[in-house]
Every structure is written in C-alpha cells, then in structure tokens.
Amino acid sequence: MTHLTLFRGLVASLSFLVLTGCGFQPMYADPGTVAALRNFQIETPGNDRVDQLLGEALRDQFGSPTAGGRYRLVAESDISSTGLGIGADDIATRMALIMRVDFTVVDTQSGNLVLTDFVRSEASYDLPAQPYAAESARRDAEERAARDAAQRISARIARQTRRAATP
C-alpha cells in the first residue's frame, strides 16, 4: 500500500466523521414533514393552461391531497416571455419564459395566514420558424416552469413546516 493510498483513505474517513457530526438530515426524511405536506388543499384560481399545469405539479409534489385538509394553499401565477437570442435579422431565436407564482398558506381551522411568499421560475426555449414547432416549444417550457415552481413552493413549505415543528 502506497502512502498516497493510505492518505486518501485517511482523508475519506475523516471527511465521513465530520459530515456525520454536522447534523445534516434530508428534508423529507422526517415522517412528520411528509404527513404535513399531504394535509393541503391546493387551489390555483386561474383558468389558463399554465394554472392547470401548476395545479397538477403542486398535487404531484404534495402527494394525494386530503379532502378538507388543514391547510389551504392558494397559488396565483403570472407568466411573461422575453427574447434572449437575437439573430442578424433582428428576430428573437431563443426565448425565456418567466413564471412568478404568489402563494399563500391559510390554516383552515383557525383562519390564520401561515405563510405568504412567491417563487420565480424560468425556462428557456428555442423559437423555430415553424409555427407548430414554436408553439410546442413554448408549451414544453410552460410545463418545465410549472414543475420547477411547484418544487420550489413545496420546498419552502416543507422548510417552514420543519421550522414550526422544531422547538
């Protein structure tokens, strides 16, 4: 065994000991956090396709929602697009779709506002010359932005839930 191999083994062992002592615990490892996330009613009041996508993504993130759950999550989205890549003919060839979701969490038993926050999600897409391909690319970007926003919202709520449960 060479000195380099011995040194690498020693460093790996020490790193493991340091990381185990820092108290790191995955967010979803706590069964209480997972149970709390399943206790949400999800509402996306808009009628646009993006609102429906956001609602589906939130339901996927929070698991099967409990009917009459203790908390109500209301998420309202606003979406915009901006050109990123401008060609020599002064026409955008790449777009950035920006989604902002304002959300509130209300305790349905007490009526108290638990959390008000927002998340911002961005998805870019190429803008081909063919109209069908351009629309397909935009729809794909909307789906990616909605999934990303739902993940960000669930992470913030899970973090808030863990903070509230920690004495």
C-alpha positions in Angstrom: 0.0 0.0 0.0 1.5 3.3 -1.0 1.5 6.4 1.1 -0.9 8.2 -1.3 -3.5 5.4 -1.0 -3.2 5.5 2.8 -3.5 9.2 2.8 -6.7 9.1 0.6 -8.2 6.6 2.9 -7.5 8.7 6.0 -8.9 11.8 4.4 -12.1 9.9 3.3 -12.6 8.6 6.9 -12.1 12.0 8.5 -14.5 13.6 6.0 -17.1 11.0 6.8 -16.7 11.7 10.6 -17.0 15.4 10.1 -20.2 15.2 7.9 -21.9 12.8 10.3 -21.4 15.2 13.2 -22.8 18.3 11.4 -26.4 17.2 12.0 -27.4 17.1 8.3 -30.8 15.4 7.7 -32.7 15.3 4.4 -35.8 17.5 4.5 -38.2 14.6 3.6 -36.6 12.1 6.0 -38.9 13.3 8.7 -42.2 11.5 8.6 -44.0 14.4 10.2 -43.0 16.7 7.4 -44.3 14.3 4.7 -47.5 13.9 6.6 -47.9 17.6 7.0 -47.5 18.1 3.2 -50.3 15.7 2.5 -52.6 17.8 4.6 -53.0 20.6 2.0 -55.9 21.7 -0.2 -54.4 23.0 -3.5 -56.1 25.9 -5.3 -54.9 27.6 -8.5 -57.7 30.1 -9.2 -56.6 31.0 -12.8 -58.2 29.4 -15.9 -55.2 29.4 -18.1 -53.3 26.2 -19.2 -50.4 27.3 -17.1 -52.6 27.5 -14.0 -53.8 23.9 -14.7 -50.2 22.7 -15.1 -49.2 24.4 -11.9 -52.1 22.8 -10.0 -51.1 19.3 -11.3 -47.5 19.9 -10.4 -48.4 21.0 -6.9 -50.6 18.0 -6.4 -47.8 15.8 -7.5 -45.4 17.5 -5.1 -47.8 17.3 -2.1 -49.0 13.8 -2.7 -52.7 13.0 -2.9 -54.3 15.9 -1.1 -56.6 15.2 1.8 -60.2 16.3 1.3 -60.8 19.0 3.8 -57.1 19.2 4.7 -56.0 21.5 7.5 -54.2 23.9 5.2 -55.2 25.7 2.0 -52.5 26.6 -0.5 -53.6 29.2 -3.0 -51.1 29.8 -5.8 -51.6 32.5 -8.5 -49.2 32.6 -11.4 -48.1 35.3 -13.8 -46.2 34.4 -16.9 -44.1 36.5 -19.3 -41.7 35.9 -22.1 -38.6 37.8 -23.3 -36.3 37.3 -26.2 -32.8 36.1 -25.4 -31.1 35.3 -28.7 -31.5 37.9 -31.4 -30.4 37.0 -34.9 -28.9 39.2 -37.6 -32.4 39.9 -38.9 -33.3 41.3 -35.5 -35.7 38.5 -34.7 -35.6 36.5 -31.5 -34.4 32.9 -31.9 -34.5 31.9 -28.2 -37.0 32.9 -25.6 -37.1 32.9 -21.8 -40.4 32.1 -20.2 -40.6 33.7 -16.7 -43.2 32.4 -14.2 -43.8 34.2 -10.9 -46.1 32.4 -8.5 -47.5 34.3 -5.5 -48.8 31.8 -2.9 -50.4 31.9 0.5 -51.0 29.2 3.1 -54.0 29.5 5.3 -54.9 27.4 8.4 -58.5 26.3 7.6 -59.2 25.6 11.3 -58.3 29.0 12.7 -58.4 31.0 9.5 -54.9 32.4 10.2 -52.5 33.2 7.5 -49.5 30.9 7.9 -47.2 31.9 5.0 -47.2 34.4 2.2 -44.4 34.2 -0.3 -43.5 34.0 -4.0 -41.3 31.9 -6.2 -39.8 32.7 -9.6 -39.1 30.1 -12.2 -37.5 30.4 -15.6 -37.4 28.1 -18.6 -35.9 28.9 -22.0 -36.7 27.5 -25.4 -35.7 27.8 -29.0 -38.0 29.7 -31.3 -38.0 27.9 -34.6 -39.5 29.4 -37.8 -42.3 26.8 -38.0 -45.4 28.0 -36.0 -46.3 24.5 -34.7 -42.7 23.8 -33.5 -42.6 27.2 -31.8 -45.9 26.6 -30.0 -44.8 23.1 -29.0 -41.5 24.5 -27.6 -43.4 27.2 -25.6 -45.8 24.6 -24.1 -42.8 22.4 -23.1 -41.2 25.5 -21.4 -44.5 26.2 -19.6 -44.6 22.6 -18.2 -41.0 22.8 -17.1 -41.5 26.2 -15.4 -44.7 24.9 -13.6 -42.9 21.8 -12.3 -39.9 23.9 -11.1 -42.2 26.4 -9.4 -44.1 23.6 -7.7 -40.8 22.1 -6.4 -39.7 25.4 -5.1 -43.1 26.0 -3.3 -43.1 22.6 -1.7 -39.5 23.0 -0.5 -40.4 26.4 1.1 -43.4 25.0 2.8 -41.5 21.9 4.0 -38.8 24.1 5.4 -41.5 26.3 7.1 -43.2 23.1 8.5 -39.9 21.8 9.9 -39.1 25.2 11.5 -42.5 25.3 13.1 -42.1 21.7 14.4 -38.6 22.4 15.9 -38.7 23.8 19.4 
